[in-house]
């Protein structure tokens, strides 16, 4: 999905939703914007505006089109716990797992390497970044792609990357195994999926 000018989008949404905006310099930029808003130029948001903002934060964070995101929400709404169901679906995507494991430096790069056939799921080559992984699934780098410049730093990144509890990584084998299910904790994210569900429940 073509996203557009990432700095401008992140500034408009008021959150560092892209990897390139997660820097101290950008944090200072957002802080200056907030101080400017406090001085009187900020208009109060309606409830709809607040919900729309949270939806956009979540959608852009995972790099999804509106249609893709809406499909995930519709399925989540049929669950007893739609917030948790939506989060598990988003986190279970192949591109997100590659990013979380350190096999890619960003979700955008993860989509690229997956669609180009560099990755294996349970030793079978795949080319679809949106595949949903389940407990027991293992993703790994295809042997023929090990020497690609794209993966020159992957071992070191996997060693230093903060990996969620539901993933087990093996930097030497350049692989990651899903060992459980992600759990949504609102305070750990720049978006609020509870508000997102409210937006689509209108």
ROMI-736798 format. One record per residue: residue number from 1; x, y, z of N, C-alpha, C in turn. Coordinates in nm, 2 decimals. Example, Ala and Ser with C-alpha at 12.3 -4.5 7.8 and 13.67 -1.06 7.14 Angstrom:
{1 {1.32 -0.57 0.78} {1.23 -0.45 0.78} {1.32 -0.33 0.78}}
{2 {1.28 -0.22 0.71} {1.37 -0.11 0.71} {1.29 0.00 0.79}}
This chain:
{1 {0.08 -0.12 0.00} {0.00 0.00 0.00} {0.09 0.12 0.00}}
{2 {0.06 0.22 -0.09} {0.14 0.34 -0.09} {0.08 0.44 0.01}}
{3 {0.16 0.48 0.11} {0.12 0.56 0.22} {0.12 0.71 0.20}}
{4 {0.23 0.76 0.14} {0.25 0.90 0.12} {0.35 0.96 0.22}}
{5 {0.36 1.09 0.23} {0.46 1.15 0.31} {0.45 1.12 0.46}}
{6 {0.54 1.03 0.51} {0.52 0.98 0.64} {0.54 1.08 0.76}}
{7 {0.63 1.17 0.74} {0.65 1.27 0.84} {0.52 1.36 0.86}}
{8 {0.46 1.40 0.74} {0.34 1.48 0.74} {0.22 1.41 0.81}}
{9 {0.21 1.28 0.77} {0.10 1.20 0.83} {0.12 1.18 0.98}}
{10 {0.24 1.15 1.02} {0.26 1.13 1.16} {0.24 1.25 1.24}}
{11 {0.28 1.37 1.19} {0.26 1.50 1.25} {0.11 1.53 1.26}}
{12 {0.04 1.50 1.16} {-0.11 1.53 1.16} {-0.18 1.44 1.26}}
{13 {-0.13 1.31 1.28} {-0.20 1.22 1.37} {-0.14 1.24 1.51}}
{14 {-0.03 1.31 1.52} {0.03 1.34 1.66} {0.09 1.22 1.72}}
{15 {0.14 1.13 1.64} {0.20 1.01 1.70} {0.31 0.95 1.61}}
{16 {0.42 0.90 1.66} {0.53 0.85 1.58} {0.49 0.71 1.53}}
{17 {0.40 0.70 1.44} {0.35 0.57 1.39} {0.43 0.50 1.29}}
{18 {0.53 0.56 1.23} {0.62 0.50 1.14} {0.76 0.48 1.20}}
{19 {0.83 0.38 1.16} {0.97 0.36 1.22} {1.06 0.48 1.20}}
{20 {1.05 0.55 1.09} {1.14 0.66 1.06} {1.10 0.78 1.15}}
{21 {0.99 0.78 1.21} {0.95 0.89 1.30} {0.97 0.86 1.44}}
{22 {1.03 0.74 1.47} {1.05 0.71 1.61} {1.19 0.74 1.65}}
{23 {1.22 0.87 1.65} {1.35 0.92 1.68} {1.34 1.04 1.78}}
{24 {1.45 1.06 1.86} {1.44 1.18 1.96} {1.41 1.31 1.89}}
{25 {1.47 1.33 1.77} {1.44 1.45 1.69} {1.30 1.47 1.66}}
{26 {1.23 1.36 1.62} {1.09 1.37 1.58} {1.01 1.39 1.71}}
{27 {1.05 1.33 1.82} {0.97 1.35 1.94} {0.97 1.49 1.99}}
{28 {1.08 1.56 1.97} {1.09 1.70 2.00} {1.00 1.78 1.91}}
{29 {0.99 1.74 1.78} {0.90 1.81 1.69} {0.76 1.80 1.73}}
{30 {0.72 1.68 1.78} {0.58 1.66 1.82} {0.55 1.74 1.95}}
{31 {0.65 1.74 2.04} {0.64 1.82 2.16} {0.62 1.97 2.13}}
{32 {0.69 2.02 2.04} {0.67 2.16 2.00} {0.53 2.18 1.94}}
{33 {0.48 2.09 1.86} {0.35 2.10 1.81} {0.24 2.10 1.92}}
{34 {0.26 2.01 2.02} {0.17 2.01 2.13} {0.17 2.14 2.21}}
{35 {0.28 2.20 2.23} {0.29 2.33 2.30} {0.22 2.44 2.22}}
{36 {0.24 2.43 2.09} {0.17 2.53 2.00} {0.02 2.52 2.01}}
{37 {-0.03 2.39 2.02} {-0.17 2.37 2.02} {-0.23 2.42 2.15}}
{38 {-0.15 2.40 2.26} {-0.20 2.45 2.39} {-0.21 2.60 2.40}}
{39 {-0.13 2.67 2.32} {-0.13 2.81 2.32} {-0.26 2.87 2.25}}
{40 {-0.34 2.78 2.20} {-0.47 2.84 2.15} {-0.50 2.80 2.00}}
{41 {-0.41 2.75 1.93} {-0.45 2.72 1.79} {-0.51 2.59 1.77}}
{42 {-0.51 2.50 1.88} {-0.57 2.37 1.87} {-0.73 2.38 1.88}}
{43 {-0.80 2.32 1.79} {-0.94 2.31 1.80} {-0.98 2.18 1.87}}
{44 {-1.08 2.19 1.95} {-1.12 2.07 2.02} {-1.19 1.97 1.92}}
{45 {-1.15 1.84 1.94} {-1.20 1.74 1.85} {-1.34 1.69 1.89}}
{46 {-1.42 1.66 1.79} {-1.55 1.59 1.83} {-1.52 1.45 1.86}}
{47 {-1.62 1.38 1.92} {-1.60 1.23 1.95} {-1.57 1.15 1.82}}
{48 {-1.64 1.19 1.71} {-1.61 1.12 1.59} {-1.47 1.15 1.54}}
{49 {-1.42 1.27 1.55} {-1.29 1.30 1.52} {-1.18 1.23 1.60}}
{50 {-1.21 1.21 1.73} {-1.12 1.14 1.81} {-1.11 0.99 1.77}}
{51 {-1.23 0.93 1.74} {-1.23 0.79 1.70} {-1.16 0.77 1.57}}
{52 {-1.19 0.87 1.48} {-1.13 0.86 1.34} {-0.97 0.87 1.36}}
{53 {-0.93 0.95 1.44} {-0.78 0.97 1.46} {-0.72 0.84 1.51}}
{54 {-0.78 0.77 1.61} {-0.73 0.64 1.66} {-0.73 0.54 1.55}}
{55 {-0.84 0.54 1.47} {-0.84 0.44 1.36} {-0.73 0.46 1.26}}
{56 {-0.70 0.58 1.23} {-0.60 0.61 1.13} {-0.46 0.58 1.19}}
{57 {-0.44 0.60 1.32} {-0.31 0.57 1.39} {-0.29 0.42 1.37}}
{58 {-0.39 0.34 1.40} {-0.38 0.19 1.40} {-0.36 0.14 1.26}}
{59 {-0.43 0.20 1.16} {-0.42 0.15 1.02} {-0.29 0.18 0.96}}
{60 {-0.24 0.31 0.99} {-0.11 0.34 0.93} {0.00 0.27 1.00}}
{61 {-0.01 0.24 1.13} {0.09 0.17 1.20} {0.12 0.04 1.14}}
{62 {0.02 -0.03 1.10} {0.04 -0.16 1.03} {0.05 -0.15 0.88}}
{63 {0.03 -0.03 0.83} {0.05 -0.02 0.68} {-0.06 -0.08 0.60}}
{64 {-0.19 -0.07 0.64} {-0.30 -0.14 0.58} {-0.39 -0.04 0.50}}
{65 {-0.45 -0.09 0.40} {-0.55 -0.01 0.33} {-0.67 -0.01 0.41}}
{66 {-0.76 0.09 0.38} {-0.89 0.10 0.45} {-0.97 -0.03 0.44}}
{67 {-0.97 -0.09 0.32} {-1.04 -0.21 0.29} {-0.99 -0.33 0.37}}
{68 {-0.86 -0.35 0.38} {-0.80 -0.45 0.46} {-0.83 -0.44 0.60}}
{69 {-0.81 -0.31 0.65} {-0.84 -0.29 0.80} {-0.98 -0.31 0.83}}
{70 {-1.07 -0.27 0.74} {-1.22 -0.29 0.77} {-1.25 -0.43 0.77}}
{71 {-1.19 -0.51 0.69} {-1.22 -0.66 0.69} {-1.18 -0.72 0.82}}
{72 {-1.06 -0.68 0.87} {-1.02 -0.73 1.00} {-1.12 -0.69 1.11}}
{73 {-1.16 -0.57 1.11} {-1.25 -0.52 1.21} {-1.39 -0.59 1.20}}
{74 {-1.44 -0.61 1.08} {-1.57 -0.68 1.07} {-1.56 -0.82 1.13}}
{75 {-1.45 -0.89 1.11} {-1.43 -1.03 1.17} {-1.42 -1.02 1.32}}
{76 {-1.35 -0.91 1.36} {-1.33 -0.90 1.51} {-1.46 -0.87 1.58}}
{77 {-1.55 -0.80 1.51} {-1.68 -0.76 1.57} {-1.77 -0.88 1.60}}
{78 {-1.74 -0.99 1.53} {-1.82 -1.12 1.55} {-1.76 -1.20 1.67}}
{79 {-1.65 -1.15 1.73} {-1.59 -1.21 1.84} {-1.64 -1.16 1.98}}
{80 {-1.64 -1.24 2.08} {-1.68 -1.19 2.22} {-1.59 -1.08 2.27}}
{81 {-1.47 -1.08 2.22} {-1.37 -0.97 2.26} {-1.31 -0.91 2.14}}
{82 {-1.39 -0.82 2.07} {-1.34 -0.77 1.94} {-1.21 -0.69 1.95}}
{83 {-1.18 -0.63 2.06} {-1.05 -0.55 2.07} {-0.93 -0.65 2.07}}
{84 {-0.94 -0.76 2.15} {-0.83 -0.86 2.15} {-0.82 -0.93 2.02}}
{85 {-0.94 -0.96 1.96} {-0.94 -1.04 1.84} {-0.87 -0.95 1.72}}
{86 {-0.90 -0.82 1.72} {-0.84 -0.74 1.62} {-0.69 -0.73 1.64}}
{87 {-0.65 -0.71 1.76} {-0.51 -0.70 1.79} {-0.43 -0.83 1.75}}
{88 {-0.49 -0.94 1.79} {-0.42 -1.07 1.75} {-0.41 -1.09 1.60}}
{89 {-0.52 -1.05 1.53} {-0.51 -1.06 1.38} {-0.40 -0.97 1.32}}
{90 {-0.40 -0.84 1.37} {-0.30 -0.75 1.32} {-0.15 -0.80 1.35}}
{91 {-0.13 -0.85 1.47} {0.00 -0.89 1.51} {0.04 -1.03 1.45}}
{92 {-0.06 -1.11 1.41} {-0.03 -1.24 1.35} {0.01 -1.23 1.20}}
{93 {-0.01 -1.12 1.14} {0.03 -1.11 1.00} {0.18 -1.14 0.98}}
{94 {0.21 -1.20 0.87} {0.35 -1.24 0.84} {0.44 -1.12 0.84}}
{95 {0.40 -1.01 0.78} {0.49 -0.89 0.78} {0.51 -0.84 0.92}}
{96 {0.41 -0.84 1.00} {0.43 -0.79 1.14} {0.52 -0.88 1.22}}
{97 {0.51 -1.01 1.20} {0.59 -1.11 1.27} {0.74 -1.09 1.23}}
{98 {0.76 -1.07 1.10} {0.90 -1.05 1.06} {0.96 -0.93 1.12}}
{99 {0.88 -0.82 1.13} {0.92 -0.70 1.19} {0.95 -0.72 1.34}}
{100 {0.85 -0.78 1.41} {0.87 -0.80 1.56} {0.99 -0.89 1.59}}
{101 {1.02 -0.99 1.50} {1.13 -1.08 1.52} {1.26 -1.02 1.49}}
{102 {1.26 -0.91 1.42} {1.39 -0.85 1.37} {1.44 -0.90 1.24}}
{103 {1.36 -0.98 1.17} {1.39 -1.03 1.04} {1.38 -0.92 0.93}}
{104 {1.31 -0.81 0.97} {1.30 -0.70 0.88} {1.31 -0.57 0.97}}
{105 {1.36 -0.46 0.92} {1.38 -0.35 1.01} {1.26 -0.26 1.02}}
{106 {1.16 -0.29 0.93} {1.03 -0.21 0.94} {0.92 -0.30 0.88}}
{107 {0.80 -0.27 0.90} {0.69 -0.34 0.84} {0.69 -0.33 0.69}}
{108 {0.73 -0.21 0.64} {0.73 -0.19 0.50} {0.84 -0.28 0.44}}
{109 {0.95 -0.29 0.50} {1.05 -0.38 0.44} {1.01 -0.53 0.46}}
{110 {0.94 -0.56 0.57} {0.89 -0.69 0.59} {0.79 -0.73 0.47}}
{111 {0.70 -0.64 0.43} {0.61 -0.67 0.32} {0.69 -0.69 0.19}}
{112 {0.80 -0.62 0.18} {0.88 -0.63 0.05} {0.95 -0.77 0.05}}
{113 {1.01 -0.81 0.16} {1.09 -0.93 0.16} {0.99 -1.05 0.15}}
{114 {0.87 -1.04 0.21} {0.78 -1.15 0.20} {0.72 -1.16 0.06}}
{115 {0.68 -1.05 0.00} {0.62 -1.06 -0.13} {0.73 -1.10 -0.24}}
{116 {0.86 -1.08 -0.21} {0.96 -1.12 -0.31} {1.01 -1.27 -0.28}}
{117 {0.94 -1.34 -0.19} {0.97 -1.48 -0.17} {1.09 -1.51 -0.10}}
{118 {1.14 -1.42 -0.01} {1.26 -1.44 0.07} {1.24 -1.53 0.19}}
{119 {1.11 -1.54 0.23} {1.08 -1.60 0.36} {1.01 -1.74 0.34}}
{120 {1.03 -1.82 0.44} {0.96 -1.95 0.45} {0.87 -1.96 0.57}}
{121 {0.76 -2.02 0.56} {0.67 -2.06 0.67} {0.67 -2.21 0.68}}
{122 {0.72 -2.26 0.79} {0.73 -2.41 0.81} {0.80 -2.47 0.69}}
{123 {0.91 -2.40 0.65} {0.99 -2.45 0.54} {0.93 -2.45 0.40}}
{124 {0.82 -2.38 0.39} {0.75 -2.36 0.26} {0.76 -2.22 0.22}}
{125 {0.80 -2.19 0.09} {0.82 -2.06 0.05} {0.68 -1.99 0.03}}
{126 {0.68 -1.86 0.07} {0.55 -1.78 0.06} {0.58 -1.65 0.00}}
{127 {0.48 -1.59 -0.06} {0.49 -1.46 -0.12} {0.38 -1.36 -0.08}}
{128 {0.30 -1.40 0.03} {0.19 -1.32 0.07} {0.21 -1.26 0.21}}
{129 {0.24 -1.13 0.22} {0.27 -1.07 0.35} {0.16 -1.07 0.45}}
{130 {0.03 -1.09 0.40} {-0.08 -1.09 0.49} {-0.12 -1.22 0.55}}
{131 {-0.05 -1.33 0.52} {-0.08 -1.46 0.58} {-0.08 -1.45 0.73}}
{132 {-0.18 -1.51 0.79} {-0.19 -1.50 0.94} {-0.12 -1.63 1.00}}
{133 {-0.03 -1.61 1.09} {0.04 -1.72 1.16} {-0.03 -1.76 1.28}}
{134 {-0.01 -1.89 1.32} {-0.07 -1.95 1.44} {0.04 -2.01 1.53}}
{135 {0.00 -2.04 1.65} {0.09 -2.10 1.74} {0.16 -2.23 1.68}}
{136 {0.29 -2.23 1.69} {0.36 -2.34 1.63} {0.43 -2.31 1.49}}
{137 {0.38 -2.21 1.43} {0.43 -2.17 1.30} {0.57 -2.12 1.31}}
{138 {0.66 -2.15 1.22} {0.80 -2.10 1.22} {0.82 -2.02 1.09}}
{139 {0.88 -1.91 1.10} {0.92 -1.83 0.98} {1.07 -1.83 0.98}}
{140 {1.13 -1.84 0.86} {1.27 -1.84 0.85} {1.31 -1.78 0.72}}
{141 {1.44 -1.74 0.71} {1.49 -1.68 0.59} {1.53 -1.79 0.49}}
{142 {1.49 -1.78 0.37} {1.52 -1.88 0.26} {1.67 -1.89 0.25}}
{143 {1.73 -2.01 0.23} {1.87 -2.03 0.22} {1.93 -1.94 0.11}}
{144 {1.86 -1.93 0.00} {1.91 -1.86 -0.12} {1.91 -1.71 -0.10}}
{145 {1.85 -1.66 0.01} {1.84 -1.52 0.03} {1.94 -1.47 0.14}}
{146 {2.01 -1.57 0.20} {2.10 -1.53 0.32} {2.20 -1.43 0.28}}
{147 {2.26 -1.44 0.16} {2.36 -1.34 0.12} {2.31 -1.22 0.06}}
{148 {2.18 -1.20 0.06} {2.13 -1.07 0.00} {2.16 -0.95 0.09}}
{149 {2.20 -0.84 0.03} {2.23 -0.72 0.11} {2.11 -0.68 0.20}}
{150 {1.99 -0.72 0.17} {1.87 -0.69 0.25} {1.89 -0.74 0.40}}
{151 {1.96 -0.85 0.41} {1.97 -0.92 0.54} {2.11 -0.92 0.59}}
{152 {2.19 -0.82 0.56} {2.33 -0.81 0.60} {2.34 -0.79 0.75}}
{153 {2.24 -0.72 0.81} {2.24 -0.69 0.96} {2.14 -0.77 1.04}}
{154 {2.08 -0.87 0.97} {1.96 -0.94 1.04} {2.00 -1.01 1.16}}
{155 {2.11 -1.08 1.17} {2.15 -1.15 1.29} {2.17 -1.06 1.41}}
{156 {2.25 -0.95 1.38} {2.27 -0.86 1.49} {2.14 -0.79 1.54}}
{157 {2.06 -0.76 1.44} {1.93 -0.70 1.48} {1.84 -0.79 1.56}}
{158 {1.84 -0.92 1.52} {1.76 -1.02 1.60} {1.81 -1.04 1.74}}
{159 {1.95 -1.02 1.76} {2.01 -1.04 1.89} {1.97 -0.92 1.98}}
{160 {1.96 -0.80 1.93} {1.93 -0.68 2.01} {1.79 -0.64 2.01}}
{161 {1.71 -0.69 1.92} {1.57 -0.65 1.91} {1.49 -0.69 2.04}}
{162 {1.40 -0.61 2.08} {1.30 -0.64 2.19} {1.19 -0.72 2.13}}
{163 {1.18 -0.85 2.16} {1.09 -0.94 2.10} {0.97 -0.97 2.20}}
{164 {0.85 -0.97 2.15} {0.73 -0.99 2.24} {0.74 -1.13 2.29}}
{165 {0.67 -1.15 2.40} {0.67 -1.28 2.47} {0.62 -1.40 2.39}}
{166 {0.53 -1.37 2.30} {0.47 -1.48 2.22} {0.56 -1.52 2.10}}
{167 {0.67 -1.47 2.08} {0.77 -1.50 1.98} {0.90 -1.55 2.04}}
{168 {0.95 -1.66 1.98} {1.09 -1.71 2.01} {1.17 -1.70 1.89}}
{169 {1.28 -1.63 1.90} {1.37 -1.61 1.79} {1.50 -1.69 1.80}}
{170 {1.55 -1.72 1.69} {1.68 -1.79 1.68} {1.77 -1.72 1.58}}
{171 {1.85 -1.62 1.63} {1.93 -1.54 1.53} {2.02 -1.62 1.44}}
{172 {2.08 -1.72 1.50} {2.18 -1.81 1.42} {2.11 -1.87 1.30}}
{173 {1.99 -1.92 1.33} {1.91 -1.99 1.22} {1.83 -1.89 1.14}}
{174 {1.83 -1.76 1.18} {1.75 -1.66 1.12} {1.60 -1.70 1.11}}
{175 {1.55 -1.74 1.22} {1.41 -1.79 1.23} {1.34 -1.74 1.35}}
{176 {1.21 -1.75 1.35} {1.13 -1.71 1.46} {1.01 -1.81 1.47}}
{177 {0.97 -1.84 1.59} {0.86 -1.94 1.61} {0.75 -1.87 1.69}}
{178 {0.62 -1.88 1.65} {0.51 -1.83 1.72} {0.48 -1.93 1.84}}
{179 {0.49 -1.88 1.96} {0.48 -1.97 2.08} {0.35 -1.94 2.16}}
{180 {0.28 -1.84 2.12} {0.16 -1.81 2.19} {0.08 -1.71 2.11}}
{181 {0.00 -1.63 2.19} {-0.08 -1.53 2.13} {-0.05 -1.39 2.19}}
{182 {-0.05 -1.29 2.11} {-0.03 -1.15 2.16} {-0.15 -1.11 2.24}}
{183 {-0.12 -1.03 2.34} {-0.22 -0.97 2.43} {-0.22 -0.82 2.42}}
{184 {-0.34 -0.76 2.40} {-0.34 -0.62 2.38} {-0.34 -0.55 2.52}}
{185 {-0.25 -0.46 2.53} {-0.24 -0.37 2.65} {-0.23 -0.22 2.59}}
{186 {-0.34 -0.15 2.61} {-0.36 -0.02 2.55} {-0.24 0.07 2.57}}
{187 {-0.19 0.07 2.69} {-0.08 0.17 2.73} {0.05 0.14 2.65}}
{188 {0.06 0.03 2.59} {0.19 0.00 2.52} {0.19 0.04 2.37}}
{189 {0.08 0.11 2.33} {0.07 0.14 2.19} {0.03 0.29 2.17}}
{190 {0.05 0.34 2.05} {0.02 0.48 2.02} {-0.13 0.49 1.98}}
{191 {-0.19 0.38 1.97} {-0.34 0.39 1.93} {-0.42 0.31 2.03}}
{192 {-0.55 0.34 2.03} {-0.64 0.28 2.12} {-0.74 0.19 2.04}}
{193 {-0.73 0.06 2.04} {-0.82 -0.02 1.96} {-0.96 -0.03 2.02}}
{194 {-0.98 0.00 2.14} {-1.11 0.01 2.20} {-1.19 0.13 2.13}}
{195 {-1.12 0.24 2.11} {-1.18 0.35 2.04} {-1.21 0.32 1.90}}
{196 {-1.11 0.24 1.84} {-1.13 0.20 1.70} {-1.26 0.12 1.68}}
{197 {-1.28 0.03 1.77} {-1.40 -0.06 1.76} {-1.52 0.03 1.78}}
{198 {-1.52 0.13 1.86} {-1.63 0.22 1.88} {-1.66 0.29 1.75}}
{199 {-1.55 0.33 1.68} {-1.57 0.40 1.55} {-1.65 0.32 1.45}}
{200 {-1.61 0.19 1.44} {-1.68 0.11 1.34} {-1.82 0.06 1.39}}
{201 {-1.84 0.07 1.52} {-1.97 0.03 1.58} {-2.08 0.14 1.57}}
{202 {-2.04 0.25 1.51} {-2.14 0.36 1.49} {-2.26 0.32 1.41}}
